[in-house]
Amino acid sequence: MVDQIILASKSGVRKKILEENQIKCIVEPSNVDEDSIKDGLLKENATPEIISKNLAELKANKISQGRNDILVLGADSVIDLGGKIISKPTNRTEALKILHNLNGQTHYLISSVCISQNGSMVWNHTDKASLTMKK
């Protein structure tokens, strides 16, 4: 049984999920430049699933390097609207534009988790949920 893991994220929701399931964690954000990685993957025509998985893996691998056998959990979620990735808004104007674009539309939330140890992925999972926003 694992006594404790490192959560490579500053997400309070992810930390709460772990704690509610009696999994002790240390929070250590990876601080990877997600936007530049997404941009590079999009230029290579990567699918939203690949982008989500790669970001989760990169976060976990980065934190797990040199951590001798400690498990690290990395996670990432992306929104796919008609084949286009919707990124987190940086201001109110962008947030309103995103909400306008999602209005009445079906989109997909793609979420990935990755467990890494000693700088390498040992397990991962990606799932996709279909969501429709009301008008």
N, C-alpha and C positions, 0 to 999 in steps of 0.2 A: 504494500500500500504506500502511496506517495504521501508524505507528511506535508509537503509544501511545494508550491510552484512559483515561478516568476511570471507575472502578467506583463507582457510587453505592450502595454497600453495604458493610457491615462483615463480610459472610459470608466466612469463610475458605475454604469449599468453592468458592464462585464464583471467588474469586481464584485458587485452585489450578487450577481448570478452565482459566481463561485462560492462566495460566503454562505449564501442560502443553501448551497449543496454541501456544506461542511468541508469545503476545500480552502485551506489557508493559502494566501498568496501575498507575495511582495510585489508592489507595483513599481515597474521600471520602464517608462516609455522608451520606445526605440528611437523616436525622433527622426525617422527616415523621411526623406523628401518625397512624399507620396505623389505630388503633382507631377514632378519630373519623371518619376517611374511610370505613372499612368500615361503620360505623353509619349514616352519611348515605346511602351507596349502598344499603344494605339497606332503609332506609326508602322508597327510590324503587323497590324491588323489582328491583334490579340482579341479574343472574345472577352466579354465581361467576366465570365467564369475564370478565365486564365488570369485576368488582371486581379481579381479578388484573391485567388489562391496565391499568386506570386507576391502580393503585398503582405498577406498573412505570413507566408513563409519567410520573406525577407526580414520582417520585424522579429519573428521568433529566432531565426538564425543569428541575427546581429547580436541580440542580447545573450544568447546561449554560448557564444564563442568564449572559450576559456573559463567556463563555469563548471568544470568537472562534474558531470553527471546530474546536474540540476535540470529539471524539466522546465521549459519555457513555453508559454502559450502565447501565440500571436493570432490576431484575428483582423478581418477586414470585411466591410460590406460596401457594395456599390449598387447604384440604382441604374437600371437599363430602361430607357424610354425609347422604344422604336429603334433599338440598335445603337443609341447614343448614350454614353455614360453621363449621368447627372452628378456633378461634384458638389461638395458642401458649399453653401453660399458664404461669401466673405463679408457681406453687408446686407442690410435690409432690402435694398433695391434688387439684388440678386435673388434673395429669398422669395420676394414677391413674384419675380419672373419665373422662378422654378415652380412655385405654386400655381401660377397661371398656366404653365405648360402641362402640369400634371392634372389640371382641372378636367374631370370627366374621363380621364384616360386610364387605361390599364398599363401598368409598368411592372417591372420585376425587381425584387430585392434579392441580390445574390450575396450570400454570406459564406465566408470561409474561415476555418480555424486550422491551426497548425501547431503541432507539438514538436519542439526541437530539443536536441541534447548535444552538447559539445559542438555547436555550430552547424549541425545537420538536421534536416527534417526527419522525424521518425514516424509521424502520423499526420494525416490531414483529411479534412472533409469539406466539401462545398455543397451547398443546397440553394435552391431557388424558390422564392415564393412569388406568386402572382397577386398583385394588389390593384384595386380599382378605386380611384379617388372619386368621391361624390362631387357633383357640380356645386 
